[in-house]
Amino acid sequence: MSILERLASFDHAITVGELAELLNLGRTAIYDMVRRCAIPCIRIGYSVRFDPDEIAKWLRARSSK
């Protein structure tokens, strides 16, 4: 199953841990991208979540470069 197909299967906002596992990155790398505003995210208080559709769009845009 591709990353985009796996993203489409989520019916909730993705946590940092879920996204890190999906992209095969460490949680620290994800938090660093959030800090640099390099990845679309949703901030809820101190928590960070990711919209699966927005992450899919972000990945498509990056793969065409």
DSSP file (Angstrom, degrees, kcal/mol; ACC not computed):
  #  RESIDUE AA STRUCTURE BP1 BP2  ACC     N-H-->O    O-->H-N    N-H-->O    O-->H-N    TCO  KAPPA ALPHA  PHI   PSI    X-CA   Y-CA   Z-CA
    1    1 A M              0   0    0      0, 0.0     2,-0.0     0, 0.0     0, 0.0   0.000 360.0 360.0 360.0 132.7    0.0    0.0    0.0
    2    2 A S     >  -     0   0    0      1,-0.1     4,-2.4     4,-0.0     5,-0.2  -0.259 360.0-109.0 -75.7 165.6    1.4    3.4   -1.0
    3    3 A I  H  > S+     0   0    0      1,-0.2     4,-2.5     2,-0.2     5,-0.2   0.907 120.6  51.8 -60.5 -42.3    1.8    6.3    1.5
    4    4 A L  H  > S+     0   0    0      1,-0.2     4,-2.0     2,-0.2    -1,-0.2   0.885 109.8  49.0 -64.8 -37.5   -1.0    8.2   -0.2
    5    5 A E  H  > S+     0   0    0      2,-0.2     4,-0.9     1,-0.2    -1,-0.2   0.899 111.1  50.0 -67.3 -39.7   -3.3    5.1    0.1
    6    6 A R  H >< S+     0   0    0     -4,-2.4     3,-0.5     1,-0.2     4,-0.5   0.896 109.4  51.7 -65.4 -38.9   -2.4    4.8    3.7
    7    7 A L  H >< S+     0   0    0     -4,-2.5     3,-1.4     1,-0.2    -2,-0.2   0.903 105.6  55.4 -61.9 -40.9   -3.1    8.5    4.3
    8    8 A A  H 3< S+     0   0    0     -4,-2.0    -1,-0.2     1,-0.3    -2,-0.2   0.747  99.3  62.5 -64.5 -22.8   -6.6    8.1    2.6
    9    9 A S  T << S+     0   0    0     -4,-0.9     2,-0.3    -3,-0.5    -1,-0.3   0.649  81.3  98.8 -79.9 -13.9   -7.4    5.3    5.1
   10   10 A F    <   -     0   0    0     -3,-1.4     4,-0.1    -4,-0.5     3,-0.0  -0.549  47.6-175.1 -75.2 135.9   -7.2    7.7    8.1
   11   11 A D        +     0   0    0     -2,-0.3     2,-0.3     2,-0.1    -1,-0.1   0.090  67.7  47.4-114.3  20.3  -10.5    9.0    9.4
   12   12 A H  S    S-     0   0    0     38,-0.1     2,-0.1     0, 0.0    38,-0.0  -0.942 100.2 -73.4-149.1 168.0   -9.0   11.3   12.0
   13   13 A A        -     0   0    0     -2,-0.3     2,-0.3    38,-0.1    38,-0.2  -0.455  55.9-119.0 -65.5 140.0   -6.2   13.9   12.4
   14   14 A I  B     -A   50   0A   0     36,-3.2    36,-1.9    -2,-0.1     2,-0.1  -0.617  21.0-135.3 -87.7 138.9   -2.8   12.2   12.4
   15   15 A T     >  -     0   0    0     -2,-0.3     4,-2.4    34,-0.2     5,-0.2  -0.375  27.8-105.2 -83.7 168.6   -0.5   12.5   15.4
   16   16 A V  H  > S+     0   0    0     32,-0.5     4,-2.7     1,-0.2     5,-0.2   0.917 122.2  51.3 -59.5 -43.8    3.2   13.2   15.2
   17   17 A G  H  > S+     0   0    0      2,-0.2     4,-2.2     1,-0.2    -1,-0.2   0.906 110.0  48.2 -61.6 -43.5    3.9    9.5   16.0
   18   18 A E  H  > S+     0   0    0      2,-0.2     4,-2.3     1,-0.2    -1,-0.2   0.914 114.3  46.0 -63.6 -43.2    1.6    8.2   13.2
   19   19 A L  H  X S+     0   0    0     -4,-2.4     4,-2.6     2,-0.2    -2,-0.2   0.904 110.5  53.1 -68.1 -40.5    3.1   10.6   10.7
   20   20 A A  H  X>S+     0   0    0     -4,-2.7     5,-2.7    -5,-0.2     4,-0.7   0.920 112.2  45.5 -59.3 -44.2    6.6    9.8   11.7
   21   21 A E  H ><5S+     0   0    0     -4,-2.2     3,-0.5     3,-0.2    -2,-0.2   0.914 112.6  51.0 -65.1 -42.9    5.9    6.1   11.2
   22   22 A L  H 3<5S+     0   0    0     -4,-2.3    -2,-0.2     1,-0.2    -1,-0.2   0.892 118.0  37.3 -62.4 -41.5    4.2    6.6    7.9
   23   23 A L  H 3<5S-     0   0    0     -4,-2.6    -1,-0.2    -5,-0.1    -2,-0.2   0.436 109.1-121.2 -92.1  -0.6    7.1    8.7    6.5
   24   24 A N  T <<5S+     0   0    0     -4,-0.7     2,-0.3    -3,-0.5    -3,-0.2   0.919  71.3 125.9  59.2  45.7    9.7    6.6    8.2
   25   25 A L      < -     0   0    0     -5,-2.7    -1,-0.2    -6,-0.2     2,-0.2  -0.823  64.4 -99.8-124.5 165.1   11.1    9.6   10.0
   26   26 A G     >  -     0   0    0     -2,-0.3     4,-1.6     1,-0.1     3,-0.2  -0.490  30.0-116.7 -81.1 158.0   11.8   10.3   13.7
   27   27 A R  H  > S+     0   0    0      1,-0.2     4,-2.6     2,-0.2     5,-0.2   0.862 116.2  58.6 -61.4 -35.1    9.4   12.3   15.8
   28   28 A T  H  > S+     0   0    0      1,-0.2     4,-2.3     2,-0.2    -1,-0.2   0.894 103.1  52.0 -62.3 -40.0   12.1   14.9   16.3
   29   29 A A  H  > S+     0   0    0      2,-0.2     4,-2.1     1,-0.2    -1,-0.2   0.896 110.1  48.9 -63.5 -40.0   12.3   15.4   12.5
   30   30 A I  H  X S+     0   0    0     -4,-1.6     4,-2.3     2,-0.2    -2,-0.2   0.941 111.6  48.4 -64.9 -47.4    8.6   15.9   12.3
   31   31 A Y  H  X S+     0   0    0     -4,-2.6     4,-2.6     1,-0.2    -2,-0.2   0.872 109.6  53.8 -61.3 -36.2    8.6   18.4   15.1
   32   32 A D  H  X S+     0   0    0     -4,-2.3     4,-1.9     2,-0.2    -1,-0.2   0.912 108.4  48.7 -64.0 -42.1   11.5   20.2   13.4
   33   33 A M  H  <>S+     0   0    0     -4,-2.1     5,-3.0     2,-0.2     6,-0.6   0.884 111.8  50.0 -64.9 -37.8    9.5   20.5   10.2
   34   34 A V  H ><5S+     0   0    0     -4,-2.3     3,-1.6     3,-0.2    -2,-0.2   0.936 109.2  51.6 -63.1 -46.4    6.6   21.9   12.2
   35   35 A R  H 3<5S+     0   0    0     -4,-2.6    -2,-0.2     1,-0.3    -1,-0.2   0.857 112.7  45.2 -59.8 -36.6    8.8   24.4   14.0
   36   36 A R  T 3<5S-     0   0    0     -4,-1.9    -1,-0.3    -5,-0.1    -2,-0.2   0.394 111.2-121.7 -87.1   3.6   10.1   25.6   10.6
   37   37 A C  T < 5S+     0   0    0     -3,-1.6    -3,-0.2    -4,-0.2    -2,-0.1   0.854  72.7 133.9  57.0  36.4    6.6   25.7    9.1
   38   38 A A      < +     0   0    0     -5,-3.0    -4,-0.2    -6,-0.2    -1,-0.1   0.467  62.2  43.5 -93.7  -4.3    7.8   23.3    6.5
   39   39 A I  S    S-     0   0    0     -6,-0.6     2,-0.3    -5,-0.1    -1,-0.1  -0.999  91.6-106.9-141.7 139.8    4.8   20.9    6.8
   40   40 A P        +     0   0    0      0, 0.0     2,-0.3     0, 0.0    11,-0.1  -0.494  52.6 160.2 -69.9 131.0    1.1   21.7    7.0
   41   41 A C        -     0   0    0     -2,-0.3     2,-0.5     9,-0.1     9,-0.2  -0.922  39.2-127.4-145.3 169.3   -0.2   21.1   10.6
   42   42 A I  E     -B   49   0B   0      7,-3.3     7,-2.9    -2,-0.3     2,-0.5  -0.989  21.8-153.0-120.1 126.0   -3.0   21.9   13.0
   43   43 A R  E     +B   48   0B   0     -2,-0.5     2,-0.5     5,-0.2     5,-0.2  -0.890  14.0 179.3-104.3 127.3   -2.0   23.2   16.4
   44   44 A I  E >   -B   47   0B   0      3,-2.4     3,-2.2    -2,-0.5     2,-0.3  -0.890  67.6 -58.3-125.8  97.5   -4.4   22.6   19.3
   45   45 A G  T 3  S-     0   0    0     -2,-0.5     0, 0.0     1,-0.3     0, 0.0  -0.533 120.3 -20.6  63.2-124.2   -2.9   24.0   22.4
   46   46 A Y  T 3  S+     0   0    0     -2,-0.3    -1,-0.3    -3,-0.1     2,-0.2   0.492 121.6  97.1 -91.3  -4.8    0.5   22.3   22.8
   47   47 A S  E <   -B   44   0B   0     -3,-2.2    -3,-2.4   -32,-0.0     2,-0.4  -0.541  59.7-152.4 -86.7 151.0   -0.6   19.4   20.5
   48   48 A V  E     +B   43   0B   0     -5,-0.2   -32,-0.5    -2,-0.2     2,-0.3  -0.988  17.5 174.0-123.1 131.4    0.2   19.1   16.9
   49   49 A R  E     -B   42   0B   0     -7,-2.9    -7,-3.3    -2,-0.4     2,-0.4  -0.893  18.8-139.9-131.7 164.1   -2.0   17.2   14.4
   50   50 A F  B     -A   14   0A   0    -36,-1.9   -36,-3.2    -2,-0.3    -9,-0.1  -0.988  13.6-130.8-130.7 133.2   -2.0   16.7   10.7
   51   51 A D     >  -     0   0    0     -2,-0.4     4,-2.4   -38,-0.2     5,-0.2  -0.720  19.0-143.0 -78.5 121.5   -4.9   16.6    8.2
   52   52 A P  H  > S+     0   0    0      0, 0.0     4,-2.1     0, 0.0    -1,-0.2   0.860  99.7  51.7 -56.6 -37.0   -4.4   13.5    6.1
   53   53 A D  H  > S+     0   0    0      2,-0.2     4,-2.2     1,-0.2     5,-0.1   0.907 110.4  47.8 -66.8 -41.2   -5.7   15.3    3.0
   54   54 A E  H  > S+     0   0    0      2,-0.2     4,-2.4     1,-0.2    -1,-0.2   0.880 111.3  50.6 -67.0 -38.2   -3.3   18.2    3.5
   55   55 A I  H  X S+     0   0    0     -4,-2.4     4,-2.6     2,-0.2    -1,-0.2   0.894 109.3  51.8 -66.3 -38.8   -0.4   15.9    4.0
   56   56 A A  H  X S+     0   0    0     -4,-2.1     4,-2.4    -5,-0.2    -2,-0.2   0.924 111.3  46.9 -62.4 -44.2   -1.3   14.0    0.8
   57   57 A K  H  X S+     0   0    0     -4,-2.2     4,-2.4     2,-0.2    -2,-0.2   0.916 111.9  51.3 -62.3 -42.8   -1.4   17.3   -1.1
   58   58 A W  H  X S+     0   0    0     -4,-2.4     4,-2.0     1,-0.2    -2,-0.2   0.911 110.9  47.8 -61.6 -44.1    2.0   18.4    0.4
   59   59 A L  H  X S+     0   0    0     -4,-2.6     4,-2.1     2,-0.2    -1,-0.2   0.909 110.9  50.9 -65.1 -41.6    3.6   15.1   -0.6
   60   60 A R  H  X S+     0   0    0     -4,-2.4     4,-1.0     1,-0.2    -2,-0.2   0.916 110.5  49.6 -61.0 -42.7    2.3   15.3   -4.1
   61   61 A A  H  < S+     0   0    0     -4,-2.4     3,-0.3     1,-0.2    -1,-0.2   0.881 112.7  47.2 -64.5 -38.6    3.6   18.8   -4.5
   62   62 A R  H >< S+     0   0    0     -4,-2.0     3,-1.0     1,-0.2    -1,-0.2   0.825 107.4  56.1 -73.0 -31.3    7.0   17.8   -3.2
   63   63 A S  H 3< S+     0   0    0     -4,-2.1    -1,-0.2     1,-0.2    -2,-0.2   0.703 100.2  59.7 -76.7 -17.3    7.2   14.7   -5.4
   64   64 A S  T 3<        0   0    0     -4,-1.0    -1,-0.2    -3,-0.3    -2,-0.2   0.498 360.0 360.0 -88.0  -1.6    6.7   16.8   -8.6
   65   65 A K    <         0   0    0     -3,-1.0    -1,-0.2    -4,-0.2    -2,-0.1   0.464 360.0 360.0 -82.4 360.0    9.9   18.9   -7.9
